[in-house]
Amino acid sequence: MKQTLTLTVLGARRFDIDGNKIGQIFTMEPADPDDADRIGHDVMKWGCDYDLVEKIEQYADQLPCEFDAEALMKAGSRQSAQFKLLSLAKRQISGGKSSGGSGASQSAQASQ
């Protein structure tokens, strides 16, 4: 099942282990305000193809920033849901940096 999301990307990494190329994207979202044990932001790690990390490398000096993302939900280990990022497109906000999703338009496509 594919999902469309808006993510704040913090960074990424890629691995080439014995010819097995994989990528990881790190994102953040505000912690649940109703959970007194969480303060600040939650950080999440997403799996992706190696090529997706290369395609967002051009935005390295702009991170953290918002991206529109498409993710695929699939079965993970121990019957838990797992998401794999399929594409990222940097959000362009007119009038300065974004703190939300209003006024967004896609200009730079980083997809597979």
C-alpha positions in Angstrom: 0.0 0.0 0.0 1.5 3.4 -1.1 1.3 6.4 1.1 1.9 10.1 0.3 3.6 12.0 3.2 5.4 15.3 4.0 8.6 14.6 5.9 11.3 16.8 7.4 14.5 15.1 6.3 17.5 15.5 8.6 20.0 13.4 6.7 20.7 10.2 4.8 23.3 7.4 4.5 24.1 4.7 2.0 25.8 1.4 2.3 27.4 -1.0 -0.1 27.9 -4.3 1.8 29.2 -7.0 -0.4 27.4 -5.6 -3.5 24.1 -5.2 -1.5 23.4 -1.4 -1.9 20.9 0.1 0.5 20.0 3.5 1.7 18.5 5.1 4.9 16.8 8.5 5.3 16.5 10.1 8.7 13.4 12.3 9.4 11.9 14.1 12.4 8.5 15.1 13.6 7.4 16.9 16.8 7.0 14.6 19.8 3.5 13.8 20.9 2.5 16.7 23.2 0.3 14.3 25.2 3.3 12.1 26.1 5.0 13.6 29.1 8.0 11.3 28.6 8.9 12.7 25.1 10.4 16.1 24.7 11.3 17.8 21.4 11.3 15.7 18.3 11.1 12.0 17.4 13.7 10.8 14.9 12.7 8.0 12.5 14.8 5.9 10.1 13.4 4.9 6.7 14.7 2.4 4.3 15.2 3.3 0.7 17.1 2.3 -2.4 20.7 3.4 -2.7 19.9 5.7 -5.7 17.4 7.8 -3.7 20.2 8.9 -1.3 22.3 10.0 -4.3 19.4 12.0 -5.7 18.8 14.0 -2.6 22.6 14.6 -2.1 22.2 17.9 -4.0 20.2 19.3 -1.0 22.8 18.4 1.7 23.5 22.1 2.5 19.8 22.8 2.9 19.0 20.0 5.4 16.9 19.8 7.5 14.1 20.6 5.1 10.7 19.3 4.0 10.1 16.8 1.2 7.0 15.3 -0.3 7.4 11.6 -0.1 5.9 8.4 -1.5 6.3 5.4 0.7 5.4 1.7 0.4 4.0 -0.1 3.5 5.0 -3.7 3.7 5.3 -6.5 6.2 8.5 -6.2 8.2 10.1 -8.4 10.9 7.9 -9.9 13.6 4.8 -9.0 11.6 5.2 -5.3 12.1 4.5 -2.7 9.4 7.6 -1.3 7.7 7.8 1.6 5.3 10.2 2.0 2.4 10.6 5.4 0.8 10.1 5.3 -3.0 10.5 9.0 -3.9 11.3 12.4 -2.4 10.5 15.8 -3.9 11.8 18.9 -2.1 9.0 21.3 -1.1 9.4 24.8 -2.4 7.7 27.4 -0.2 7.3 30.9 -1.5 8.2 33.7 1.0 10.9 31.9 3.0 11.4 28.8 5.0 8.5 26.5 5.7 7.2 25.6 9.1 4.2 23.8 7.7 2.7 22.6 4.5 0.9 25.7 3.1 1.7 27.2 -0.2 3.8 24.3 -1.3 4.7 23.4 -4.9 7.0 20.7 -6.2 9.9 21.8 -8.3 12.8 19.5 -7.8 11.9 15.9 -8.3 14.1 13.2 -6.6 12.4 10.0 -7.5 13.2 6.6 -8.8 
